[in-house]
Amino acid sequence: MKLQPDNTIRLSHKGGSPNTRLSILRSEARWYAYLYCQSQKRNVRVMTFEDAEGPFFSGNFPRTDIIFSCVGS
């Protein structure tokens, strides 16, 4: 997890095999972002997802980055 200069947060989530579905990775990444913001008693606001491009094979597994911020109270 990295704090960006514009106060957004980038969280990377990588699959465990070449056939991991990006939809699953996105869902899990969104959950981790939600948990992070909840620990600060704030709500998550997802800006975007950035997905790795295939082809996926040994050593190049699917990956998604979620860019989000924690807002409100």
C-alpha positions in Angstrom: 0.0 0.0 0.0 1.4 3.4 -1.0 0.2 6.9 -0.2 0.3 8.9 -3.4 1.1 12.7 -3.5 -2.5 13.6 -4.1 -3.5 11.8 -0.8 -4.9 8.7 -2.6 -3.7 5.2 -1.8 -2.6 2.6 -4.2 -3.0 -1.1 -3.2 -1.6 -3.9 -5.4 -3.2 -7.3 -5.3 -1.7 -10.2 -7.2 -3.2 -13.6 -8.1 -1.6 -16.9 -7.1 -1.8 -18.6 -10.5 -1.9 -17.6 -14.2 -5.6 -18.4 -14.4 -6.8 -16.2 -11.5 -9.7 -14.1 -12.6 -9.3 -10.3 -12.5 -12.9 -9.9 -11.3 -12.0 -11.9 -8.1 -8.8 -9.8 -7.6 -10.8 -6.6 -8.0 -13.3 -7.8 -5.4 -10.6 -8.8 -2.9 -8.7 -5.5 -3.5 -11.9 -3.5 -2.9 -12.4 -5.5 0.4 -8.9 -4.7 1.6 -9.4 -1.0 0.8 -12.7 -1.1 2.7 -11.1 -2.7 5.8 -8.3 -0.1 5.7 -10.7 2.8 5.7 -12.9 1.2 8.3 -9.9 1.0 10.6 -9.8 4.8 10.4 -13.5 5.1 10.8 -13.9 6.5 7.3 -15.6 5.4 4.1 -13.8 4.1 1.0 -14.0 6.0 -2.3 -12.6 4.0 -5.2 -11.1 6.1 -7.9 -10.0 3.4 -10.4 -8.5 0.0 -11.0 -5.4 -0.6 -13.1 -5.1 -4.2 -14.3 -1.9 -6.0 -15.5 -2.0 -7.0 -19.1 -1.6 -10.6 -20.3 -0.6 -13.0 -21.5 -0.4 -14.6 -18.0 2.0 -17.4 -17.5 4.4 -18.7 -14.9 5.9 -15.7 -13.1 3.5 -13.2 -14.8 0.3 -13.6 -12.8 -2.8 -11.4 -13.0 -2.5 -8.3 -10.8 -4.8 -5.3 -10.1 -4.0 -2.0 -8.4 -6.8 -0.2 -6.7 -6.5 3.5 -6.2 -8.8 4.8 -3.5 -9.1 7.3 -0.7 -10.8 7.3 2.7 -13.4 10.0 3.1 -15.9 11.3 5.6 -16.5 9.9 9.0 
